[in-house]
Amino acid sequence: MKLRNSVRELLVDARWGRGLTQEELAKLSGLSIRTISDIERGQVLRPRAATLRMLALGLGMDDTETKALLRMAHDSMIIDR
């Protein structure tokens, strides 16, 4: 099972929209560049909610955006099973 494109695309679009590189997002979020790259490429089967929250924080997402990201990830995992 792979993470649906919608979550990957949302994260990439959010990062690009903020003008951040993966390295910059890694520093802001406290995650490794590898983790960010793996999520963006769909190599992570089930990103943890805590990881998505860290990404949202690093991207400066507000509570509504963060909840939407978490819901989207949760829903895509249920659909892909």
N, C-alpha and C positions, 0 to 999 in steps of 0.2 A: 504494500500500500504506500502510495506517495502522497504527500501534501498537495492538495489541489492548487492549480495555477493561481486562483484568486488570492490566496494568502501570500504566496510567493510574490505575485505581481504587486499586491498592496504594499508589501515591505520594500520592494525595489523602487516602486514609484515614490513612496514616502521618503526613502533615502535620497534618491535623485532629486526630488522636489526640494529637499532641504540643502542640496548641494554637497552632500556628504559622500566620502569614499567609505568603503568597508572598514578601512583602518580607523578612520575618524569615528565611525559609528561604534566600532569595537571599544575605543577609548571612552566614549560617552556612555555606553551601556554596561561596560564591565565584562563583556563577552569577548571571546577570541575571534579573530578574523576568520578562522576556519569554521567556527560555528555559524557565523553570519553567512559565509559563502555556501556552506552546506544547506542551510535553510533556503537561501535564495535559489539554489540549483535544484531543490527538491530532493536532496540526498538524505535529509533527516525525515525519518518515517513519522515520528510523533513528537514535535517540539513540545517541551514542557510549558505549562502555563507560565511558570516563573521566568523562563527564557523569553517568551513572548512579551511578558511585562517589562523585562529589562530592555528589550528592543524598543518597546513603546516609550519607555522613559528616555532612552537615548535619542529617540526621534522627536521627543518633545510632544508626544501625542497627549491630548487631554483625556479625561476619564471616559468620555463617550467614544472616542476613537479607539481607546484601549479595549473597552468592552466589546466593541464591534469586531476588532481583530480576534479577540479570544473566542467570541461566538462563532465567527467565520471558521476558525481553525477547528473548533469543537464539532461544528456541523459537517465540515468536510471529512473529518475522521469517521463520523458515523456513516456518511454516505458511501465512503470508499471501502468499508469493511466487506 
